[in-house]
Every structure is written in C-alpha cells, then in structure tokens.
C-alpha cells in the first residue's frame, strides 16, 4: 500500500531501502510474514512511516507472555 501511494516499483523501494527486491516481493505476497528487524526498519525508513504502522499484529487469542 505504501509503495503504491508513492508510485514506486519494487526496484525503486529496493534501492531506497537497501533491501532485495525478492524480499519485498515475498513480504507483499505474504510468503514472508516475519521480516528481520533490520529489514522492517529499512523499509519503514524508506517509506517514511512508523515501523509499527507498516508491520502490525492483527491480534488473536493466543497468550504471548508478558
């Protein structure tokens, strides 16, 4: 969604964030739902959004401790 708002291609985001295009493709297609913290922050910084907004937890009934 954020990439499309900027009218960026996967390649443009890849260059801006320093993240491979294949990682971006996998994240957008749901093939990778657990990016590393570094990847998450790089993408958020490149898109100028808060990482919590870019990657959010939808919730659920499981107890995750804490």
N, C-alpha and C positions, 0 to 999 in steps of 0.2 A: 504494500500500500504506500509506504513512504517513498520507495524508489519510483513508483509510478507518478506520485504527486510531483516529483522533481523532473519527471520525464527522462530519467536516466535508464540506460541499458544496464544489463548485468555487468558488462565490461566496464562501464563508467563507474559504477559503485565499487567494483573490484579494485580499480585503480585508486579511487578516493580513499577506500578503507584499508587497502593493503591486505585484502582477503581474496583468496582464489575465487574465480567465477563459479567453479564447481561447488564450492561450499555454499555460496549464495543461492545457487540453483537448488541444491538439496534442502536448504532451510525453507525456501519459498514453496517447495513442493511437499514439505512435510517428511522428507526422507531422513532428515536430521533434525531432531527436536531438542537436542541438548548441546548447543554450541559451547565451546570453551568460553571462559570469562573474557579472555583477550579478544576473541572474535566478536563477542557480543558488544564489548565496549568500542571496538574499532568501527563496527557498523553503526552504532548509535552516534558516535562522534562524527562520522562522515555524513550521516543524515541529519545531524543537529537535533536529535531527540534524546530524551532520557532513556537509558537502557531499560528501565522498568516499564516504560511505555512500549518500547519495541518488542520486548520479550516479557510476557506476562503469564502468570499462573492462573489458569481458569478456575481452580478450586476443586473441591472434591470432598469426599467423606473420610479419606484416609488420615490417620494421625501421623504427622511427620515429625513429631517430637518438638520440644521447646515450648 
